[in-house]
Amino acid sequence: MLSTVMLMDWLAERHNDIKFELVGKLVEDGLYQALKEDVKTKDLGGSASTSEFAEAISLQINQSIKYKLISYFKSRIIKR
């Protein structure tokens, strides 16, 4: 998973496109949040399957995006 983050950083630099960096940050944050919530594969001392671990990361990414969108739209409404 961290190799995906590294790839996104490289793509951001290579193409001068911050969107890749933002995607990498979402993946990295989702990964660490899943670990914090003790969702780990066997090689990390947990019991989750690879699919379960990936799903936990995906859920964290989705929650982060929802939170950021809600915050964005709330700030836009308040400015009016």
TIRO-2110 file (N, C-alpha, C; in Angstrom, 1 decimal):
// TIRO-2110
0.8, -1.2, 0.0, N, 1, A
0.0, 0.0, 0.0, CA, 1, A
0.9, 1.3, 0.0, C, 1, A
1.9, 1.2, 0.8, N, 2, A
2.8, 2.4, 0.8, CA, 2, A
3.5, 2.6, -0.5, C, 2, A
3.7, 1.5, -1.3, N, 3, A
4.3, 1.7, -2.6, CA, 3, A
3.3, 2.5, -3.5, C, 3, A
2.0, 2.3, -3.3, N, 4, A
1.0, 3.1, -4.0, CA, 4, A
1.2, 4.6, -3.7, C, 4, A
1.4, 4.9, -2.5, N, 5, A
1.7, 6.3, -2.1, CA, 5, A
2.9, 6.8, -2.8, C, 5, A
3.9, 6.0, -2.8, N, 6, A
5.2, 6.5, -3.4, CA, 6, A
4.9, 6.7, -4.9, C, 6, A
4.2, 5.8, -5.6, N, 7, A
3.9, 6.0, -7.0, CA, 7, A
3.1, 7.3, -7.2, C, 7, A
2.1, 7.6, -6.4, N, 8, A
1.3, 8.8, -6.5, CA, 8, A
2.2, 10.0, -6.4, C, 8, A
3.2, 10.0, -5.4, N, 9, A
4.1, 11.1, -5.3, CA, 9, A
5.0, 11.3, -6.5, C, 9, A
5.4, 10.1, -7.1, N, 10, A
6.3, 10.2, -8.3, CA, 10, A
5.5, 10.8, -9.4, C, 10, A
4.2, 10.3, -9.6, N, 11, A
3.4, 10.8, -10.7, CA, 11, A
3.1, 12.2, -10.6, C, 11, A
2.9, 12.7, -9.3, N, 12, A
2.6, 14.1, -9.1, CA, 12, A
3.8, 15.0, -9.5, C, 12, A
5.0, 14.5, -9.2, N, 13, A
6.2, 15.2, -9.6, CA, 13, A
6.4, 15.1, -11.1, C, 13, A
6.3, 13.9, -11.6, N, 14, A
6.5, 13.7, -13.0, CA, 14, A
5.6, 14.5, -13.9, C, 14, A
4.4, 14.6, -13.6, N, 15, A
3.4, 15.3, -14.4, CA, 15, A
3.0, 16.7, -13.8, C, 15, A
3.7, 17.1, -12.8, N, 16, A
3.4, 18.4, -12.2, CA, 16, A
1.9, 18.5, -11.9, C, 16, A
1.3, 17.5, -11.2, N, 17, A
-0.1, 17.4, -11.0, CA, 17, A
-0.4, 17.0, -9.5, C, 17, A
-0.9, 18.0, -8.8, N, 18, A
-1.1, 17.8, -7.3, CA, 18, A
-2.2, 16.7, -7.1, C, 18, A
-3.0, 16.5, -8.0, N, 19, A
-4.1, 15.5, -7.8, CA, 19, A
-3.5, 14.1, -7.4, C, 19, A
-2.4, 13.7, -8.0, N, 20, A
-1.8, 12.5, -7.7, CA, 20, A
-1.3, 12.5, -6.3, C, 20, A
-0.8, 13.6, -5.8, N, 21, A
-0.3, 13.7, -4.5, CA, 21, A
-1.4, 13.6, -3.5, C, 21, A
-2.6, 14.2, -3.8, N, 22, A
-3.7, 14.2, -2.9, CA, 22, A
-4.3, 12.8, -2.8, C, 22, A
-4.3, 12.0, -3.9, N, 23, A
-4.7, 10.6, -3.9, CA, 23, A
-3.8, 9.8, -3.0, C, 23, A
-2.5, 10.0, -3.1, N, 24, A
-1.5, 9.3, -2.3, CA, 24, A
-1.7, 9.6, -0.8, C, 24, A
-2.0, 10.9, -0.5, N, 25, A
-2.3, 11.3, 0.9, CA, 25, A
-3.5, 10.6, 1.4, C, 25, A
-4.6, 10.5, 0.6, N, 26, A
-5.8, 9.8, 1.0, CA, 26, A
-5.5, 8.3, 1.3, C, 26, A
-4.7, 7.7, 0.5, N, 27, A
-4.4, 6.3, 0.7, CA, 27, A
-3.5, 6.1, 2.0, C, 27, A
-2.5, 7.0, 2.1, N, 28, A
-1.7, 6.9, 3.3, CA, 28, A
-2.5, 7.1, 4.6, C, 28, A
-3.3, 8.1, 4.6, N, 29, A
-4.1, 8.4, 5.8, CA, 29, A
-5.1, 7.3, 6.1, C, 29, A
-5.7, 6.7, 5.0, N, 30, A
-6.6, 5.6, 5.2, CA, 30, A
-5.9, 4.4, 5.7, C, 30, A
-4.7, 4.1, 5.3, N, 31, A
-3.9, 3.0, 5.7, CA, 31, A
-3.6, 3.1, 7.2, C, 31, A
-3.1, 4.3, 7.6, N, 32, A
-2.7, 4.5, 9.0, CA, 32, A
-3.9, 4.5, 9.9, C, 32, A
-5.1, 5.0, 9.4, N, 33, A
-6.3, 5.0, 10.3, CA, 33, A
-6.8, 3.5, 10.4, C, 33, A
-6.7, 2.7, 9.4, N, 34, A
-7.1, 1.3, 9.5, CA, 34, A
-6.2, 0.6, 10.5, C, 34, A
-4.9, 0.9, 10.5, N, 35, A
-4.0, 0.2, 11.4, CA, 35, A
-4.3, 0.7, 12.9, C, 35, A
-4.6, 2.0, 13.0, N, 36, A
-5.0, 2.6, 14.3, CA, 36, A
-6.2, 1.9, 14.9, C, 36, A
-7.1, 1.5, 14.0, N, 37, A
-8.4, 0.8, 14.4, CA, 37, A
-8.2, -0.7, 14.5, C, 37, A
-6.9, -1.1, 14.5, N, 38, A
-6.5, -2.5, 14.7, CA, 38, A
-7.0, -3.4, 13.6, C, 38, A
-7.1, -2.9, 12.4, N, 39, A
-7.4, -3.8, 11.2, CA, 39, A
-6.0, -4.1, 10.6, C, 39, A
-5.6, -5.3, 10.8, N, 40, A
-4.3, -5.7, 10.4, CA, 40, A
-4.3, -7.1, 9.7, C, 40, A
-3.5, -7.3, 8.8, N, 41, A
-3.3, -8.6, 8.2, CA, 41, A
-2.4, -9.5, 9.1, C, 41, A
-2.4, -10.8, 8.8, N, 42, A
-1.7, -11.7, 9.7, CA, 42, A
-0.2, -11.4, 9.8, C, 42, A
0.4, -10.9, 8.7, N, 43, A
1.8, -10.5, 8.8, CA, 43, A
2.1, -9.3, 9.7, C, 43, A
1.1, -8.6, 10.0, N, 44, A
1.2, -7.4, 10.9, CA, 44, A
0.7, -7.8, 12.3, C, 44, A
0.4, -9.0, 12.5, N, 45, A
-0.1, -9.4, 13.9, CA, 45, A
-1.6, -9.4, 14.0, C, 45, A
-2.3, -9.3, 12.9, N, 46, A
-3.8, -9.2, 13.0, CA, 46, A
-4.4, -10.5, 12.4, C, 46, A
-5.7, -10.4, 12.2, N, 47, A
-6.4, -11.5, 11.6, CA, 47, A
-7.2, -11.2, 10.4, C, 47, A
-7.1, -10.0, 9.9, N, 48, A
-7.8, -9.6, 8.7, CA, 48, A
-7.2, -10.2, 7.4, C, 48, A
-8.1, -10.5, 6.5, N, 49, A
-7.5, -11.0, 5.2, CA, 49, A
-7.1, -9.7, 4.4, C, 49, A
-6.4, -10.0, 3.3, N, 50, A
-5.9, -8.9, 2.5, CA, 50, A
-7.1, -8.0, 2.0, C, 50, A
-8.2, -8.7, 1.6, N, 51, A
-9.4, -8.0, 1.1, CA, 51, A
-10.0, -7.2, 2.2, C, 51, A
-10.1, -7.7, 3.4, N, 52, A
-10.6, -7.0, 4.5, CA, 52, A
-9.8, -5.8, 4.9, C, 52, A
-8.5, -5.9, 4.8, N, 53, A
-7.6, -4.8, 5.1, CA, 53, A
-7.8, -3.7, 4.0, C, 53, A
-7.9, -4.1, 2.7, N, 54, A
-8.1, -3.1, 1.7, CA, 54, A
-9.4, -2.5, 1.8, C, 54, A
-10.5, -3.2, 2.2, N, 55, A
-11.8, -2.7, 2.4, CA, 55, A
-11.8, -1.6, 3.5, C, 55, A
-11.1, -1.9, 4.6, N, 56, A
-11.0, -1.0, 5.7, CA, 56, A
-10.3, 0.3, 5.3, C, 56, A
-9.3, 0.2, 4.5, N, 57, A
-8.6, 1.4, 3.9, CA, 57, A
-9.6, 2.2, 3.0, C, 57, A
-10.3, 1.5, 2.2, N, 58, A
-11.2, 2.1, 1.3, CA, 58, A
-12.3, 2.9, 2.1, C, 58, A
-12.8, 2.2, 3.1, N, 59, A
-13.8, 2.9, 3.9, CA, 59, A
-13.3, 4.2, 4.6, C, 59, A
-12.0, 4.1, 5.0, N, 60, A
-11.4, 5.3, 5.6, CA, 60, A
-11.3, 6.4, 4.6, C, 60, A
-10.9, 6.1, 3.4, N, 61, A
-10.7, 7.0, 2.3, CA, 61, A
-12.1, 7.7, 2.0, C, 61, A
-13.1, 6.9, 1.9, N, 62, A
-14.5, 7.4, 1.6, CA, 62, A
-15.0, 8.3, 2.7, C, 62, A
-14.7, 8.0, 4.0, N, 63, A
-15.1, 8.8, 5.1, CA, 63, A
-14.3, 10.1, 5.0, C, 63, A
-13.1, 10.1, 4.7, N, 64, A
-12.3, 11.3, 4.6, CA, 64, A
-12.8, 12.2, 3.5, C, 64, A
-13.1, 11.6, 2.4, N, 65, A
-13.6, 12.4, 1.3, CA, 65, A
-15.0, 13.1, 1.6, C, 65, A
-15.9, 12.3, 2.2, N, 66, A
-17.2, 12.8, 2.7, CA, 66, A
-17.0, 14.0, 3.6, C, 66, A
-16.1, 13.8, 4.6, N, 67, A
-15.9, 14.8, 5.6, CA, 67, A
-15.4, 16.1, 4.9, C, 67, A
-14.4, 16.0, 4.0, N, 68, A
-13.9, 17.1, 3.3, CA, 68, A
-14.9, 17.8, 2.4, C, 68, A
-15.7, 17.0, 1.8, N, 69, A
-16.8, 17.6, 0.9, CA, 69, A
-17.8, 18.4, 1.8, C, 69, A
-18.2, 17.8, 2.9, N, 70, A
-19.2, 18.4, 3.8, CA, 70, A
-18.6, 19.7, 4.3, C, 70, A
-17.3, 19.7, 4.8, N, 71, A
-16.7, 20.9, 5.3, CA, 71, A
-16.6, 22.0, 4.2, C, 71, A
-16.3, 21.6, 3.0, N, 72, A
-16.2, 22.5, 1.9, CA, 72, A
-17.5, 23.2, 1.6, C, 72, A
-18.6, 22.4, 1.5, N, 73, A
-19.9, 23.0, 1.2, CA, 73, A
-20.4, 23.8, 2.4, C, 73, A
-20.1, 23.4, 3.6, N, 74, A
-20.5, 24.2, 4.8, CA, 74, A
-19.8, 25.6, 4.7, C, 74, A
-18.6, 25.6, 4.4, N, 75, A
-17.8, 26.8, 4.4, CA, 75, A
-18.4, 27.7, 3.2, C, 75, A
-18.8, 27.1, 2.1, N, 76, A
-19.4, 27.9, 1.0, CA, 76, A
-20.7, 28.5, 1.4, C, 76, A
-21.5, 27.8, 2.2, N, 77, A
-22.8, 28.3, 2.6, CA, 77, A
-22.7, 29.4, 3.6, C, 77, A
-21.7, 29.3, 4.5, N, 78, A
-21.5, 30.3, 5.6, CA, 78, A
-21.0, 31.6, 4.9, C, 78, A
-20.3, 31.5, 3.9, N, 79, A
-19.8, 32.7, 3.2, CA, 79, A
-20.9, 33.5, 2.5, C, 79, A
-22.0, 32.9, 2.2, N, 80, A
-23.1, 33.6, 1.5, CA, 80, A
-23.8, 34.4, 2.5, C, 80, A
END
